[in-house]
Amino acid sequence: MVALSMVLVFLLALSGGESELEAKISSPEKGTEWGDPDLSLPGSCQPAPTCQKCILSHPSCAWCKQLNFTASGKAEEQRCGQRQELLARGCPPGELEEPHGRQEVLQDQPLSQGDRGEGATQLAPQQVRVTLRPGEPQQLRVRFLRAEGYPVDLYYLMDLSYSMKDDLERVRQLGQDLLVGLQKVTHSVRIGFGSFVDKTVLPFVSTVPSKLLHPCPTRLERCQPPFSFHHVLSLTSDAKAFEREVGRQSVSGNLDSPEGGFDAILQAALCQEQIGWRNVSRLLVFTSDDTFHTAGDGKLGGIFMPSDGHCHLDSNGVYSRSPEFDYPSVGQVAQALSAANIQPIFAVTSATLPVYQELSKLIPKSAVGELSEDSSNVVQLIMDAYNSLSSTVTLEHSPLPPGVHVSYESQCGDPEKTEHKAGDRGQCNQVRINQTVNFLVTLRATHCLSEPHLLRFRALGFSEELTVELHTLCDCNCSDTQPQAPHCSNGQGLLQCGVCRDCAECGAFGTGPLATNCSIACASTNVTLALVPILDDGWCKERTLDNQLFFFLVEEEARGRVILRVRPQERGANHTLAIVLGCMGGIVAVGLGLVLAYRLSVEIYDRQEYNRFEKERQQLNWKQGSNPLYRSAITTTVNPHFQGAESPFL
């Protein structure tokens, strides 16, 4: 049993390996995936029957299209090999088909500072067409110039829970100082304002009617009803408008410590038209003295529907559907900020600083600063964070199509000191104004793309983009294509890349290059299937596109028509499955046989024992008088008077 099981496992493994190999060979439409090609590795380029399959088999493969390069009767797959190998075998260099990837720059405006930051060109080139041969990398150089005075939009998002009461007093005089500070680094700056508290459901906010109207501890304090997020002021360059609108605000209150800041961040990123974001550097300053609710916390208030990722501000700028949707996750917030190209600055108190520092690690191009108890240092904190963010240049790309990979090398300073950044982005830190940095972007495809793909690169925090029009090179472009070529069965075939694909394949099997117009291209050819033995060397040998070998014989008629007798090769039957099933059936049969034999032997033994018992029982003839196991019941009665009558005293 053990031996049979081991044989079965071996056969199953063999069958799986053969099936996998057959799938790789017989499915040319599915892309093949390579590692980095090692052109020095012998045998890395394997023979292939067509030029297309040849160049897709390995990036080091070339194809010789010279007529009669292969000897009569030899397989055309010998045309596929490495360049040096084919040249050594006598293929002229001009007859080699060895396509390579290429790139074409479509738009490359020179880097420039613009007019005081306006109209600057910081990213070049702007548009490139790249054609990739699968397995062969293409390297693209991207340049970035940090311009002076690049425009800035800053949205101030403030926690208005009751504990931020003293901070609000400080922020009311913040507008002018903030504009003056930012105008030192840019000539075009706008600021806006929004606030948040929490969802207006239990257990986050008291739903007692009086508390919903006035959630502050005492009635004497100025307080507004709780809310999730309120967009107060769209981005403007008017500092007085900022101070005026902030001056109208008052604190509110909630029950638990975490706040609904994630709802506010998500809506500020999604509602771009309402906020008024320009296509410039976008900063979102988030101030709070506590932590945040995240996805799943809404279930405490009976909210089970996940955040839908859409803008839901009403005409008053309030997030009206907050009680319907759960808090967003960290991933949703990070994705929304990245998609909107917004750089968040978390200005938080010392007690919650570690939490936001960990959060910042999950959000690209973000900064964290420690806020004083009354927000008195908020302007300097914003300036320091802005300088840190603007001096960090991070190049990233849009989502990749299947089978395409990107890696980066960052040249941040001295060209001699190149920092290799493998992964989904390149980065240079502490980039000075007017400094140019370079990124070497390596593109590699492992599969063929069904259609061109637009791949976008951008520097986070900046508005410009590089658009790469991505194509894959998955076929040969031989210049010798000739229908009804004299070289192919006296004009009855299509010559392509030095190989005939004649009417035999399309007429007999309905496949091949002529399959779509076989009746027209092969009008003067009569194709018949002939399941007869091959008796001489007059038969031609060819392979179909799915790599199946067949034979055909060319015969001419008096009226100029050609008769092609096609004999398909009988495919060798794959007996692996039959062997495996046979072994499994044998094991089951042997097992059943052993069980039946055991049950039969037990049954025979039981019947013999029973018959012996019955026979012995019938032979038993016990007599009641002598049977020691059988005695009649005896009752003895003693009469005391009778014994007394026999007494001598009577």
C-alpha positions as CSV (number, residue, x, y, z in Angstrom):
1,M,0.0,0.0,0.0
2,V,2.8,2.4,0.9
3,A,4.7,1.6,-2.3
4,L,1.6,2.2,-4.4
5,S,0.9,5.5,-2.7
6,M,4.5,6.7,-3.4
7,V,4.1,5.7,-7.1
8,L,0.8,7.6,-7.2
9,V,2.3,10.7,-5.8
10,F,5.2,10.6,-8.3
11,L,2.8,10.2,-11.2
12,L,0.7,13.1,-10.1
13,A,3.8,15.3,-9.8
14,L,4.9,14.2,-13.2
15,S,1.5,14.8,-14.7
16,G,1.4,18.3,-13.1
17,G,4.9,19.2,-14.5
18,E,4.0,18.0,-18.0
19,S,0.7,19.9,-18.0
20,E,2.5,23.1,-16.9
21,L,5.1,22.6,-19.6
22,E,2.4,22.0,-22.2
23,A,0.6,25.1,-21.1
24,K,3.7,27.2,-21.5
25,I,4.4,25.9,-24.9
26,S,0.9,25.8,-26.4
27,S,-0.3,29.2,-25.1
28,P,1.6,31.9,-27.1
29,E,-1.1,34.5,-26.6
30,K,-0.5,34.5,-22.8
31,G,2.5,36.6,-21.9
32,T,5.7,35.0,-20.6
33,E,7.3,36.4,-17.5
34,W,11.0,36.8,-17.1
35,G,13.5,37.8,-14.5
36,D,16.3,40.1,-15.4
37,P,17.7,38.6,-18.6
38,D,21.2,37.1,-18.3
39,L,22.5,37.2,-21.8
40,S,25.7,35.3,-20.9
41,L,23.7,32.3,-19.7
42,P,24.0,29.6,-22.3
43,G,20.7,28.2,-23.6
44,S,18.7,31.2,-22.3
45,C,17.2,31.6,-25.7
46,Q,15.2,28.6,-26.7
47,P,14.2,27.6,-30.3
48,A,10.7,28.8,-31.4
49,P,8.7,28.0,-34.6
50,T,7.8,31.6,-35.5
51,C,9.4,35.0,-35.3
52,Q,6.7,36.2,-32.9
53,K,7.1,33.4,-30.5
54,C,10.9,33.8,-30.8
55,I,11.1,37.4,-29.6
56,L,8.6,36.7,-26.8
57,S,10.5,33.7,-25.5
58,H,13.4,35.7,-24.2
59,P,14.7,39.3,-24.7
60,S,18.1,37.9,-26.0
61,C,16.4,36.1,-28.9
62,A,16.8,37.1,-32.5
63,W,15.3,35.6,-35.7
64,C,17.0,34.9,-39.0
65,K,14.6,35.5,-41.9
66,Q,17.1,34.5,-44.7
67,L,15.4,32.2,-47.2
68,N,16.6,28.6,-47.0
69,F,18.5,29.3,-43.8
70,T,17.2,26.0,-42.4
71,A,18.1,22.8,-44.3
72,S,15.3,20.9,-46.1
73,G,13.3,18.9,-43.6
74,K,14.6,20.8,-40.6
75,A,12.3,22.7,-38.3
76,E,12.0,26.4,-38.8
77,E,12.5,26.9,-35.0
78,Q,16.2,26.7,-35.7
79,R,15.9,30.3,-37.0
80,C,15.5,31.4,-33.4
81,G,18.6,32.0,-31.3
82,Q,21.0,34.6,-29.8
83,R,22.5,37.1,-32.2
84,Q,26.0,35.8,-32.0
85,E,24.8,32.2,-32.5
86,L,22.9,33.0,-35.6
87,L,25.8,35.1,-37.1
88,A,28.1,32.2,-36.4
89,R,25.7,29.9,-38.3
90,G,25.9,32.1,-41.4
91,C,22.9,34.4,-41.1
92,P,23.7,37.8,-42.7
93,P,23.4,40.7,-40.2
94,G,20.8,42.3,-42.6
95,E,18.6,39.2,-42.3
96,L,18.4,39.3,-38.5
97,E,15.1,40.4,-37.0
98,E,15.9,41.6,-33.5
99,P,13.4,44.2,-32.4
100,H,14.3,46.4,-29.4
101,G,12.3,48.7,-27.2
102,R,12.5,52.4,-27.9
103,Q,11.3,55.8,-26.5
104,E,10.2,58.9,-28.2
105,V,10.0,62.3,-26.5
106,L,6.8,64.0,-27.6
107,Q,7.0,67.1,-25.4
108,D,10.0,68.4,-23.5
109,Q,9.7,72.1,-22.4
110,P,12.9,73.3,-20.7
111,L,13.0,73.7,-17.0
112,S,12.3,77.3,-15.9
113,Q,11.5,79.4,-12.9
114,G,8.6,81.2,-14.5
115,D,7.5,84.7,-13.3
116,R,7.8,84.8,-9.5
117,G,6.8,81.1,-9.4
118,E,3.8,81.6,-11.8
119,G,4.1,79.5,-14.9
120,A,7.2,77.6,-13.8
121,T,8.2,74.4,-15.5
122,Q,9.6,72.1,-12.8
123,L,9.2,68.6,-14.3
124,A,10.6,67.5,-17.7
125,P,10.0,65.9,-20.1
126,Q,6.2,66.3,-20.1
127,Q,5.2,63.6,-22.6
128,V,7.0,60.5,-23.8
129,R,6.1,57.4,-25.9
130,V,7.8,54.3,-24.7
131,T,7.7,50.9,-26.5
132,L,8.8,47.9,-24.4
133,R,9.9,44.6,-25.7
134,P,8.8,42.1,-22.9
135,G,11.7,41.3,-20.7
136,E,13.9,44.2,-22.0
137,P,14.1,47.2,-19.6
138,Q,13.9,50.8,-20.8
139,Q,15.4,53.7,-18.8
140,L,13.8,57.1,-18.8
141,R,15.5,60.2,-17.3
142,V,13.2,62.6,-15.5
143,R,14.4,66.0,-14.4
144,F,13.0,68.2,-11.6
145,L,13.8,71.9,-10.8
146,R,12.7,73.4,-7.5
147,A,11.4,76.8,-8.5
148,E,11.4,79.8,-6.2
149,G,8.0,81.3,-5.1
150,Y,5.8,78.4,-6.2
151,P,2.1,79.2,-5.4
152,V,0.5,77.8,-2.2
153,D,-3.1,77.0,-1.1
154,L,-3.4,76.4,2.7
155,Y,-6.6,75.1,4.3
156,Y,-6.7,75.4,8.1
157,L,-8.8,72.6,9.6
158,M,-9.4,73.0,13.3
159,D,-10.8,70.9,16.1
160,L,-13.6,72.9,17.8
161,S,-14.3,70.5,20.7
162,Y,-14.5,72.3,24.1
163,S,-10.9,71.5,25.0
164,M,-9.7,73.7,22.1
165,K,-11.4,76.9,23.5
166,D,-8.1,78.8,24.3
167,D,-6.7,77.8,20.9
168,L,-9.6,79.3,19.0
169,E,-8.9,82.7,20.7
170,R,-5.3,82.5,19.3
171,V,-6.4,81.4,15.8
172,R,-8.8,84.3,15.5
173,Q,-5.8,86.6,15.1
174,L,-3.9,84.1,12.9
175,G,-4.9,85.2,9.4
176,Q,-2.5,88.1,8.8
177,D,0.5,86.5,10.5
178,L,0.0,83.3,8.4
179,L,-0.2,85.2,5.1
180,V,2.8,87.3,6.0
181,G,4.8,84.2,6.9
182,L,3.9,82.4,3.7
183,Q,4.5,85.4,1.5
184,K,8.2,85.3,2.5
185,V,8.5,82.1,0.4
186,T,5.9,82.6,-2.2
187,H,4.1,85.6,-3.9
188,S,0.8,83.7,-4.4
189,V,-0.8,82.3,-1.3
190,R,-4.4,81.7,-0.3
191,I,-5.9,80.4,3.0
192,G,-9.2,78.9,3.9
193,F,-10.8,77.5,7.1
194,G,-12.9,74.5,8.2
195,S,-13.8,73.0,11.6
196,F,-14.9,69.6,13.0
197,V,-16.1,68.0,16.2
198,D,-17.7,64.5,15.9
199,K,-20.7,62.5,14.6
200,T,-23.9,63.7,16.2
201,V,-25.0,60.2,17.5
202,L,-24.5,58.4,20.7
203,P,-22.0,57.6,22.2
204,F,-19.9,60.3,20.5
205,V,-22.2,63.2,21.2
206,S,-25.0,63.6,23.8
207,T,-28.3,63.4,22.0
208,V,-30.3,65.0,24.9
209,P,-32.1,67.8,23.1
210,S,-30.8,70.5,25.5
211,K,-27.2,69.2,25.0
212,L,-27.6,69.1,21.2
213,L,-28.5,72.8,21.4
214,H,-25.8,73.8,23.9
215,P,-23.2,71.1,24.7
216,C,-20.9,73.3,26.8
217,P,-20.7,72.7,30.6
218,T,-22.2,76.0,31.6
219,R,-24.9,78.1,30.0
220,L,-22.9,81.2,30.3
221,E,-20.3,80.2,27.7
222,R,-20.7,80.8,24.0
223,C,-21.2,77.5,22.4
224,Q,-22.6,76.0,19.1
225,P,-24.4,72.7,18.5
226,P,-22.1,69.8,17.7
227,F,-21.3,68.9,14.0
228,S,-19.1,66.5,12.1
229,F,-17.4,68.9,9.6
230,H,-18.2,72.4,8.6
231,H,-16.5,74.1,5.7
232,V,-16.4,77.8,6.8
233,L,-14.3,79.8,4.3
234,S,-13.1,78.9,0.8
235,L,-9.5,79.6,-0.1
236,T,-8.9,83.3,-0.4
237,S,-6.0,85.8,-0.3
238,D,-8.0,88.1,1.9
239,A,-6.6,87.9,5.4
240,K,-9.4,90.0,6.9
241,A,-12.0,87.6,5.6
242,F,-10.1,84.8,7.3
243,E,-10.0,86.6,10.6
244,R,-13.6,87.7,10.3
245,E,-15.0,84.2,9.6
246,V,-12.9,82.6,12.3
247,G,-14.0,85.3,14.8
248,R,-17.6,84.2,14.3
249,Q,-16.8,80.6,15.4
250,S,-17.3,79.2,18.8
251,V,-16.4,75.9,20.4
252,S,-18.8,72.9,20.7
253,G,-18.6,69.7,22.7
254,N,-18.7,65.9,22.5
255,L,-18.6,63.0,25.0
256,D,-15.6,60.8,24.2
257,S,-12.0,61.7,23.7
258,P,-11.3,60.8,20.0
259,E,-12.6,63.3,17.5
260,G,-14.1,63.0,14.0
261,G,-11.1,64.5,12.2
262,F,-10.9,61.8,9.6
263,D,-14.4,62.7,8.3
264,A,-13.2,66.3,8.0
265,I,-9.9,65.5,6.2
266,L,-11.7,63.2,3.7
267,Q,-14.4,65.8,2.8
268,A,-11.7,68.6,2.5
269,A,-9.9,66.4,0.0
270,L,-12.9,65.2,-1.9
271,C,-14.9,68.5,-2.1
272,Q,-12.3,70.3,-4.2
273,E,-14.7,72.7,-5.9
274,Q,-16.3,73.8,-2.7
275,I,-12.9,74.3,-1.0
276,G,-11.5,76.1,-4.0
277,W,-8.3,74.3,-4.5
278,R,-6.0,75.5,-7.3
279,N,-3.6,73.4,-9.2
280,V,-0.7,74.5,-7.1
281,S,1.0,73.3,-3.9
282,R,-1.8,72.3,-1.5
283,L,-1.4,72.3,2.3
284,L,-3.9,71.1,4.8
285,V,-3.1,72.1,8.4
286,F,-4.9,69.8,10.9
287,T,-4.9,71.1,14.5
288,S,-6.2,69.0,17.4
289,D,-5.4,68.1,21.0
290,D,-6.7,64.5,20.9
291,T,-6.7,61.4,18.8
292,F,-9.1,60.4,16.0
293,H,-11.9,57.9,15.3
294,T,-11.3,55.5,12.4
295,A,-13.2,52.9,10.4
296,G,-15.2,50.5,12.6
297,D,-15.8,53.0,15.4
298,G,-19.1,54.0,13.8
299,K,-20.6,50.6,14.8
300,L,-20.6,51.9,18.4
301,G,-23.3,54.3,17.2
302,G,-25.1,51.8,15.0
303,I,-23.4,53.0,11.8
304,F,-22.4,50.1,9.6
305,M,-22.2,51.5,6.1
306,P,-18.5,52.2,5.1
307,S,-17.5,55.6,3.9
308,D,-18.4,55.9,0.2
309,G,-15.5,58.2,-0.7
310,H,-17.7,61.0,-2.1
311,C,-18.3,64.6,-1.3
312,H,-21.4,65.2,0.8
313,L,-21.4,69.0,1.7
314,D,-24.8,70.7,1.8
315,S,-25.4,74.3,0.8
316,N,-24.2,75.5,4.2
317,G,-20.9,73.6,3.9
318,V,-21.9,70.9,6.5
319,Y,-21.1,67.2,6.1
320,S,-24.8,66.3,6.2
321,R,-24.6,62.6,5.8
322,S,-22.1,62.0,8.6
323,P,-24.6,59.9,10.7
324,E,-25.1,57.5,7.7
325,F,-21.5,56.6,6.9
326,D,-18.7,55.1,9.1
327,Y,-15.5,57.0,9.7
328,P,-12.9,56.5,6.9
329,S,-9.9,54.2,7.3
330,V,-6.3,55.4,7.4
331,G,-5.9,53.9,3.9
332,Q,-8.9,55.9,2.6
333,V,-7.6,59.1,4.0
334,A,-4.1,58.5,2.6
335,Q,-5.5,57.6,-0.8
336,A,-7.8,60.7,-0.9
337,L,-5.0,63.1,0.0
338,S,-2.6,61.5,-2.5
339,A,-5.2,61.7,-5.3
340,A,-5.9,65.3,-4.5
341,N,-2.2,66.1,-4.2
342,I,-2.6,67.5,-0.7
343,Q,0.2,67.6,1.8
344,P,-1.2,67.4,5.4
345,I,0.6,69.1,8.3
346,F,-0.6,67.7,11.7
347,A,-0.2,70.3,14.4
348,V,-1.0,68.5,17.6
349,T,-0.3,68.7,21.3
350,S,2.5,66.8,23.0
351,A,0.1,64.2,24.5
352,T,-1.0,62.9,21.1
353,L,2.2,63.6,19.2
354,P,3.4,60.0,19.0
355,V,0.1,58.8,17.6
356,Y,0.2,61.4,14.7
357,Q,3.9,60.6,14.1
358,E,2.9,57.0,13.4
359,L,0.0,58.2,11.2
360,S,2.4,60.4,9.2
361,K,4.4,57.3,8.3
362,L,1.4,55.9,6.5
363,I,0.6,59.1,4.5
364,P,3.1,60.1,1.9
365,K,4.4,63.7,1.9
366,S,3.0,64.6,5.4
367,A,4.6,66.4,8.4
368,V,3.9,66.5,12.1
369,G,4.6,69.4,14.5
370,E,4.1,69.9,18.3
371,L,1.5,72.5,19.0
372,S,1.7,74.6,22.2
373,E,-1.2,74.5,24.6
374,D,-2.7,77.7,23.2
375,S,-1.5,77.3,19.6
376,S,0.8,80.3,19.9
377,N,3.5,78.7,17.8
378,V,1.2,77.5,15.0
379,V,2.6,80.0,12.4
380,Q,6.2,79.0,13.0
381,L,5.2,75.3,13.0
382,I,3.5,75.7,9.6
383,M,6.4,77.5,8.1
384,D,8.9,74.8,9.3
385,A,6.6,72.0,8.0
386,Y,6.2,73.8,4.7
387,N,9.9,74.2,4.2
388,S,10.5,70.6,5.0
389,L,7.8,69.4,2.6
390,S,8.7,71.7,-0.2
391,S,12.4,70.6,0.0
392,T,11.4,66.9,-0.3
393,V,10.9,65.8,-3.9
394,T,9.0,62.5,-4.2
395,L,8.4,61.1,-7.7
396,E,5.6,58.5,-7.9
397,H,3.5,56.9,-10.7
398,S,-0.1,56.1,-11.2
399,P,-1.4,52.5,-11.0
400,L,0.4,50.1,-13.3
401,P,-1.2,47.7,-15.8
402,P,-0.6,44.0,-15.2
403,G,2.9,42.8,-16.2
404,V,4.6,46.3,-16.0
405,H,7.2,47.1,-13.3
406,V,8.9,50.4,-12.4
407,S,12.0,51.0,-10.3
408,Y,13.8,54.3,-9.5
409,E,17.3,55.6,-9.1
410,S,17.6,59.1,-7.5
411,Q,20.4,61.5,-8.4
412,C,19.9,64.1,-5.6
413,G,23.2,65.9,-5.7
414,D,26.6,64.9,-7.0
415,P,26.1,62.6,-10.1
416,E,28.8,60.4,-8.7
417,K,26.5,59.7,-5.6
418,T,23.5,57.9,-7.0
419,E,21.0,56.6,-4.5
420,H,19.2,53.5,-5.7
421,K,15.5,53.5,-4.8
422,A,13.8,50.3,-5.7
423,G,10.0,50.4,-5.2
424,D,7.1,52.5,-6.1
425,R,8.7,56.0,-5.8
426,G,11.9,57.9,-6.0
427,Q,12.8,60.6,-3.4
428,C,15.4,63.4,-2.8
429,N,15.5,65.3,0.5
430,Q,16.7,68.8,1.3
431,V,16.5,70.0,-2.3
432,R,17.4,73.7,-2.5
433,I,15.6,76.4,-4.5
434,N,16.9,76.5,-8.1
435,Q,18.5,73.0,-7.6
436,T,17.9,70.3,-10.3
437,V,17.6,66.6,-9.4
438,N,17.4,63.6,-11.7
439,F,15.4,60.4,-11.5
440,L,16.3,57.4,-13.6
441,V,13.0,55.5,-14.1
442,T,13.4,51.9,-15.3
443,L,10.3,50.4,-17.1
444,R,10.1,46.7,-17.7
445,A,7.2,44.6,-19.1
446,T,6.8,40.9,-18.5
447,H,3.5,40.6,-20.5
448,C,2.1,42.0,-23.7
449,L,-0.4,44.8,-23.3
450,S,-3.7,44.4,-25.2
451,E,-3.8,48.2,-25.8
452,P,-1.6,51.3,-25.1
453,H,-1.6,52.4,-21.5
454,L,-1.2,56.0,-20.2
455,L,1.2,56.0,-17.2
456,R,1.5,59.2,-15.2
457,F,4.4,60.4,-13.1
458,R,4.3,63.4,-10.8
459,A,6.2,65.0,-8.0
460,L,4.0,64.9,-4.8
461,G,2.9,68.4,-3.8
462,F,3.4,69.9,-7.3
463,S,0.9,70.1,-10.1
464,E,2.9,69.1,-13.1
465,E,2.9,65.6,-14.6
466,L,4.8,63.4,-17.0
467,T,2.6,61.3,-19.2
468,V,4.1,58.1,-20.6
469,E,2.3,56.5,-23.5
470,L,3.2,52.8,-22.9
471,H,3.2,50.3,-25.7
472,T,4.6,46.7,-25.9
473,L,6.5,45.2,-28.9
474,C,5.1,41.7,-29.2
475,D,5.5,40.9,-33.0
476,C,8.1,41.0,-35.7
477,N,8.0,43.7,-38.4
478,C,9.6,41.8,-41.2
479,S,9.9,43.6,-44.5
480,D,9.8,40.5,-46.6
481,T,6.1,39.7,-46.2
482,Q,4.8,38.5,-49.5
483,P,1.4,36.8,-50.3
484,Q,1.4,34.1,-52.9
485,A,5.2,34.0,-52.8
486,P,6.9,31.9,-55.5
487,H,9.1,30.5,-52.8
488,C,6.1,28.9,-51.1
489,S,4.6,26.0,-52.9
490,N,4.8,27.7,-56.3
491,G,3.0,30.8,-55.2
492,Q,0.4,29.1,-53.0
493,G,1.6,30.4,-49.7
494,L,2.4,33.5,-47.6
495,L,6.1,34.4,-47.0
496,Q,6.7,36.1,-43.7
497,C,10.0,36.5,-41.9
498,G,11.6,33.9,-44.2
499,V,9.0,31.2,-43.4
500,C,6.1,30.0,-45.6
501,R,2.8,29.7,-44.1
502,D,0.9,28.0,-46.9
503,C,-2.6,27.1,-47.7
504,A,-2.3,23.6,-46.2
505,E,-2.8,24.8,-42.6
506,C,-5.8,27.0,-43.2
507,G,-7.5,24.6,-45.6
508,A,-7.1,21.6,-43.4
509,F,-7.4,23.0,-39.9
510,G,-8.8,26.5,-40.3
511,T,-5.8,28.0,-38.5
512,G,-2.7,30.0,-39.4
513,P,-2.1,33.5,-40.9
514,L,-4.4,32.8,-43.9
515,A,-7.3,31.5,-41.8
516,T,-9.4,34.7,-42.1
517,N,-9.2,34.8,-45.9
518,C,-8.4,31.3,-46.8
519,S,-11.0,30.9,-49.4
520,I,-9.7,34.0,-51.3
521,A,-6.0,33.5,-50.8
522,C,-6.2,29.8,-51.6
523,A,-8.8,29.9,-54.3
524,S,-6.6,28.0,-56.8
525,T,-5.7,25.3,-54.2
526,N,-7.6,22.1,-53.4
527,V,-6.8,20.9,-49.9
528,T,-7.7,17.4,-48.9
529,L,-6.9,15.3,-45.8
530,A,-5.1,12.1,-46.5
531,L,-4.7,9.7,-43.7
532,V,-2.2,7.5,-45.6
533,P,1.3,6.4,-44.7
534,I,4.2,8.7,-45.8
535,L,6.1,6.6,-48.3
536,D,8.8,8.9,-49.6
537,D,10.6,12.2,-49.0
538,G,8.3,14.2,-51.2
539,W,6.2,15.2,-48.3
540,C,6.7,18.6,-46.7
541,K,6.9,19.0,-43.0
542,E,5.4,22.0,-41.2
543,R,4.2,23.2,-37.9
544,T,0.9,25.0,-37.0
545,L,0.8,28.1,-34.9
546,D,0.1,25.9,-31.9
547,N,3.3,24.0,-32.6
548,Q,1.6,20.8,-33.9
549,L,3.6,19.0,-36.7
550,F,1.8,18.0,-39.9
551,F,2.8,16.8,-43.4
552,F,1.5,17.7,-46.8
553,L,2.2,16.7,-50.4
554,V,2.0,19.2,-53.3
555,E,0.5,17.8,-56.5
556,E,-0.2,19.8,-59.7
557,E,-3.2,19.5,-62.0
558,A,-3.2,20.1,-65.7
559,R,-5.3,23.3,-65.4
560,G,-2.9,25.0,-63.1
561,R,-4.6,24.1,-59.9
562,V,-2.7,22.7,-57.0
563,I,-3.7,19.8,-54.8
564,L,-2.4,19.7,-51.3
565,R,-2.8,16.4,-49.5
566,V,-2.5,17.0,-45.8
567,R,-1.7,14.3,-43.3
568,P,-1.9,15.4,-39.7
569,Q,0.4,13.7,-37.4
570,E,-1.3,11.5,-34.9
571,R,-0.7,13.1,-31.5
572,G,0.8,10.7,-29.0
573,A,-1.8,9.9,-26.5
574,N,-1.0,11.2,-23.0
575,H,-1.4,8.1,-20.8
576,T,-0.5,9.8,-17.6
577,L,-4.1,10.4,-16.6
578,A,-5.0,6.8,-17.5
579,I,-2.1,5.5,-15.5
580,V,-2.9,7.7,-12.5
581,L,-6.6,6.7,-12.6
582,G,-5.6,3.0,-13.1
583,C,-3.3,3.2,-10.1
584,M,-6.0,4.8,-8.0
585,G,-8.5,2.2,-9.2
586,G,-6.1,-0.6,-8.4
587,I,-5.5,0.8,-4.9
588,V,-9.2,1.0,-4.3
589,A,-9.8,-2.4,-5.7
590,V,-7.1,-4.0,-3.6
591,G,-8.4,-2.3,-0.5
592,L,-11.9,-3.4,-1.2
593,G,-10.6,-7.0,-1.9
594,L,-8.8,-7.0,1.4
595,V,-11.9,-5.8,3.3
596,L,-14.1,-8.4,1.5
597,A,-11.6,-11.2,2.2
598,Y,-11.5,-10.2,5.9
599,R,-15.2,-10.1,6.2
600,L,-15.6,-13.4,4.4
601,S,-13.1,-15.1,6.7
602,V,-14.8,-13.7,9.8
603,E,-18.2,-14.9,8.5
604,I,-16.9,-18.4,7.8
605,Y,-15.3,-18.6,11.2
606,D,-18.4,-17.4,12.9
607,R,-20.6,-20.0,11.1
608,Q,-18.2,-22.8,12.0
609,E,-18.3,-21.9,15.6
610,Y,-22.1,-21.6,15.6
611,N,-22.5,-25.0,14.0
612,R,-20.2,-26.6,16.5
613,F,-22.1,-25.0,19.4
614,E,-25.4,-26.3,18.0
615,K,-24.0,-29.8,17.5
616,E,-22.7,-30.0,21.1
617,R,-26.0,-28.6,22.5
618,Q,-28.0,-31.3,20.7
619,Q,-25.7,-34.1,22.0
620,L,-26.3,-33.1,25.7
621,N,-28.7,-35.6,27.5
622,W,-28.7,-34.9,31.2
623,K,-30.8,-37.1,33.6
624,Q,-32.6,-35.2,36.3
625,G,-31.7,-37.7,39.0
626,S,-28.0,-37.5,38.3
627,N,-27.8,-34.0,37.1
628,P,-25.8,-32.1,39.7
629,L,-27.2,-28.9,38.5
630,Y,-30.8,-30.0,38.8
631,R,-32.5,-30.9,42.2
632,S,-36.2,-30.9,43.0
633,A,-37.5,-28.4,45.6
634,I,-38.0,-30.0,49.1
635,T,-40.1,-28.5,51.9
636,T,-39.4,-29.8,55.5
637,T,-42.0,-29.2,58.2
638,V,-41.3,-29.8,61.9
639,N,-44.2,-30.4,64.4
640,P,-43.1,-29.4,67.9
641,H,-46.1,-31.1,69.5
642,F,-45.2,-34.4,67.9
643,Q,-41.8,-34.3,69.3
644,G,-43.3,-33.5,72.8
645,A,-45.6,-36.5,72.7
646,E,-42.7,-38.8,72.5
647,S,-41.2,-37.4,75.7
648,P,-40.7,-40.0,78.5
649,F,-42.6,-37.8,81.0
650,L,-45.9,-38.4,79.3
